[in-house]
Amino acid sequence: MSDAEGKFAFPHTVVPNNEDIVSVIGEIVRENDIGTIVVGDARAFSGDSNQITQDVEEFVRVLKEEVGVPVVLVPEAWSSVEARRFSGEARANDASAAAIILQRFLDGVSK
């Protein structure tokens, strides 16, 4: 999530990737009045599709349809490595990596 001004990203929670993921994200969006969802784009560093690109695109489609807010794909390359630099091998790495991806989006918007 970001601060109210949309300048700084911070970890919120890790949502389990199961059959409830879209409804849980929808709940978080409604409870926190979120206007945009940022999803990590897992394409290869070259920008080419990989084995999960189609799954990510389908997830984004369902999120847009079910949650009703804009969903933006942002490159996630190296976000987990960067998260480990700050938190070591902590369990919070997924949340930290997500905050890094969101910060990339926020930095791009503010330019």
Residue frames relative to the residue before (quaternion, step in Angstrom):
aa qw qx qy qz dx dy dz
M 1.0000 0.0000 0.0000 0.0000 0.00 0.00 0.00
S 0.3267 -0.7296 0.5566 0.2262 3.53 -1.27 0.26
D 0.6049 -0.5106 0.4445 0.4194 3.52 -1.33 0.13
A 0.7264 -0.4582 0.2914 0.4212 3.59 -1.27 0.27
E 0.6927 0.4698 -0.2741 0.4736 3.60 1.08 -0.64
G 0.4213 -0.7238 0.4525 0.3062 3.59 1.24 -0.22
K 0.4558 0.6953 -0.4346 0.3464 3.57 1.11 0.70
F 0.8156 0.1854 -0.0510 0.5458 3.56 0.99 -0.86
A 0.2788 -0.7504 0.5820 0.1430 3.54 -0.99 0.94
F 0.0275 0.7773 -0.6285 0.0044 3.53 -1.18 0.62
P 0.5917 -0.5870 0.4091 0.3715 3.59 -1.11 0.60
H 0.2220 -0.7569 0.5983 0.1410 3.57 -1.11 0.68
T 0.7155 -0.3272 0.2660 0.5570 3.56 0.51 -1.21
V 0.3970 -0.6584 0.5694 0.2910 3.55 -1.27 0.30
V 0.2197 -0.7733 0.5858 0.1026 3.54 -0.73 1.13
P 0.4459 -0.6990 0.4831 0.2815 3.60 -0.68 1.04
N 0.3932 -0.7067 0.5427 0.2270 3.57 -1.02 0.86
N 0.3500 0.7072 -0.5353 0.3014 3.54 0.12 1.35
E 0.7743 -0.3690 0.2321 0.4587 3.60 -1.24 -0.16
D 0.6821 0.4876 -0.2860 0.4639 3.63 1.21 -0.31
I 0.3838 0.7810 -0.4516 0.1969 3.59 1.25 -0.15
V 0.6842 0.4851 -0.3080 0.4492 3.62 0.83 -0.89
S 0.6722 0.4820 -0.3105 0.4684 3.60 0.92 -0.81
V 0.6307 0.5195 -0.3345 0.4695 3.61 1.04 -0.71
I 0.6469 0.4926 -0.3204 0.4860 3.59 0.94 -0.83
G 0.6271 0.5416 -0.3317 0.4509 3.60 0.98 -0.80
E 0.6360 0.5261 -0.3118 0.4706 3.56 1.03 -0.83
I 0.6555 0.5035 -0.3055 0.4727 3.58 0.92 -0.92
V 0.6361 0.5315 -0.3237 0.4562 3.59 0.97 -0.86
R 0.6956 0.4704 -0.2774 0.4668 3.60 0.84 -0.96
E 0.6817 0.5056 -0.2935 0.4400 3.60 0.87 -0.93
N 0.7829 0.3259 -0.1516 0.5078 3.58 1.09 -0.72
D 0.4033 -0.7460 0.4480 0.2829 3.58 1.31 0.25
I 0.1919 0.8051 -0.5268 0.1939 3.57 0.88 1.04
G 0.3017 -0.7968 0.5066 0.1316 3.56 -0.86 1.02
T 0.7910 0.1037 -0.0406 0.6016 3.60 1.18 -0.49
I 0.2345 -0.7359 0.6184 0.1450 3.54 -1.12 0.78
V 0.1808 -0.7609 0.6161 0.0936 3.56 -0.96 0.92
V 0.0886 -0.7897 0.6070 0.0052 3.56 -0.81 1.10
G 0.4722 -0.6743 0.4927 0.2820 3.56 -0.98 0.85
D 0.2804 -0.7411 0.5918 0.1481 3.54 -0.87 1.04
A 0.2306 -0.8340 0.4952 0.0778 3.54 -0.39 1.29
R 0.2662 0.7779 -0.5317 0.2032 3.61 1.11 0.46
A 0.6362 -0.4994 0.4174 0.4143 3.53 -1.29 0.34
F 0.6678 -0.5150 0.3569 0.4017 3.57 -1.19 0.52
S 0.6426 0.5279 -0.3105 0.4604 3.60 1.15 -0.63
G 0.5435 -0.6116 0.4003 0.4127 3.58 1.27 -0.34
D 0.5145 0.6475 -0.4099 0.3848 3.56 1.29 -0.10
S 0.5792 -0.5664 0.4586 0.3653 3.55 -1.23 0.52
N 0.1254 -0.7651 0.6236 0.1002 3.55 -1.25 0.45
Q 0.7925 -0.3611 0.2107 0.4439 3.59 -1.26 -0.15
I 0.7600 0.3541 -0.2289 0.4946 3.64 1.11 -0.38
T 0.3846 0.7490 -0.4743 0.2572 3.62 1.23 -0.06
Q 0.6734 0.4980 -0.3037 0.4541 3.59 0.85 -0.92
D 0.6390 0.5203 -0.3248 0.4643 3.61 1.02 -0.76
V 0.6481 0.5082 -0.3156 0.4714 3.58 0.98 -0.84
E 0.6570 0.5096 -0.3132 0.4588 3.59 0.92 -0.86
E 0.6450 0.4999 -0.3174 0.4830 3.61 1.02 -0.75
F 0.6226 0.5367 -0.3293 0.4646 3.60 1.02 -0.79
V 0.6493 0.5094 -0.3062 0.4745 3.58 0.96 -0.89
R 0.6364 0.5325 -0.3276 0.4518 3.59 0.95 -0.86
V 0.6791 0.4824 -0.2850 0.4742 3.57 0.90 -0.97
L 0.6258 0.5364 -0.3415 0.4517 3.62 0.94 -0.81
K 0.6576 0.5105 -0.3119 0.4579 3.59 0.85 -0.97
E 0.6944 0.4917 -0.2656 0.4533 3.53 0.89 -0.98
E 0.7655 0.4066 -0.2019 0.4560 3.57 0.79 -1.02
V 0.7497 0.3917 -0.2193 0.4863 3.60 0.94 -0.84
G 0.3397 -0.8107 0.4312 0.2037 3.57 1.16 -0.54
V 0.6225 0.4577 -0.3880 0.5024 3.58 1.12 0.59
P 0.6306 -0.5280 0.3830 0.4205 3.59 -1.17 0.40
V 0.1483 -0.7567 0.6321 0.0767 3.55 -1.17 0.74
V 0.1192 -0.8060 0.5797 0.0108 3.56 -0.75 1.11
L 0.2930 -0.7310 0.5891 0.1810 3.57 -0.99 0.87
V 0.0394 -0.7795 0.6247 -0.0225 3.56 -0.94 1.01
P 0.5440 -0.6321 0.4261 0.3508 3.61 -0.84 0.88
E 0.2220 -0.7980 0.5504 0.1046 3.54 -0.90 0.97
A 0.3174 0.7876 -0.4870 0.2044 3.59 1.27 0.03
W 0.8686 0.0824 -0.1267 0.4719 3.51 -0.97 1.09
S 0.4049 0.7296 -0.4815 0.2681 3.64 1.18 0.10
S 0.6537 0.5030 -0.3241 0.4633 3.63 0.99 -0.72
V 0.6249 0.5220 -0.3343 0.4746 3.58 1.04 -0.75
E 0.6586 0.5043 -0.3033 0.4689 3.56 0.94 -0.91
A 0.6328 0.5313 -0.3298 0.4567 3.61 0.98 -0.80
R 0.6520 0.5146 -0.3156 0.4589 3.60 0.97 -0.83
R 0.5866 0.5759 -0.3741 0.4293 3.59 1.09 -0.59
F 0.7345 0.4214 -0.2269 0.4811 3.56 1.05 -0.76
S 0.8288 0.2265 -0.0912 0.5035 3.58 0.95 -0.79
G 0.4945 -0.6592 0.4402 0.3566 3.59 1.20 0.18
E 0.7351 -0.3834 0.3010 0.4712 3.55 -1.04 -0.75
A 0.2268 0.8184 -0.4985 0.1740 3.58 1.14 0.62
R 0.6154 -0.5501 0.4262 0.3702 3.55 -1.27 0.47
A 0.6404 0.5679 -0.3164 0.4090 3.58 1.14 -0.58
N 0.3767 0.7627 -0.4730 0.2294 3.61 1.20 0.04
D 0.6343 0.5228 -0.3510 0.4485 3.62 0.94 -0.74
A 0.6648 0.4872 -0.2983 0.4813 3.58 0.93 -0.87
S 0.6553 0.5043 -0.3101 0.4692 3.59 0.98 -0.81
A 0.6382 0.5154 -0.3236 0.4716 3.59 0.99 -0.80
A 0.6348 0.5209 -0.3252 0.4690 3.59 1.02 -0.78
A 0.6436 0.5071 -0.3235 0.4733 3.59 1.00 -0.78
I 0.6235 0.5304 -0.3375 0.4648 3.60 1.05 -0.71
I 0.6439 0.5077 -0.3169 0.4767 3.59 0.96 -0.84
L 0.6545 0.4986 -0.3098 0.4765 3.59 0.94 -0.86
Q 0.6418 0.5207 -0.3360 0.4518 3.61 0.94 -0.80
R 0.6010 0.5472 -0.3552 0.4618 3.60 1.06 -0.68
F 0.6478 0.5066 -0.3077 0.4786 3.57 1.00 -0.88
L 0.6762 0.4985 -0.2978 0.4535 3.60 0.83 -1.00
D 0.6439 0.5186 -0.3245 0.4596 3.59 0.96 -0.80
G 0.6622 0.5054 -0.2985 0.4658 3.59 1.04 -0.77
V 0.6454 0.5243 -0.3115 0.4599 3.59 1.07 -0.74
S 0.7137 0.4849 -0.2629 0.4317 3.56 0.95 -0.88
K 0.5561 0.6195 -0.3979 0.3855 3.62 1.22 -0.14
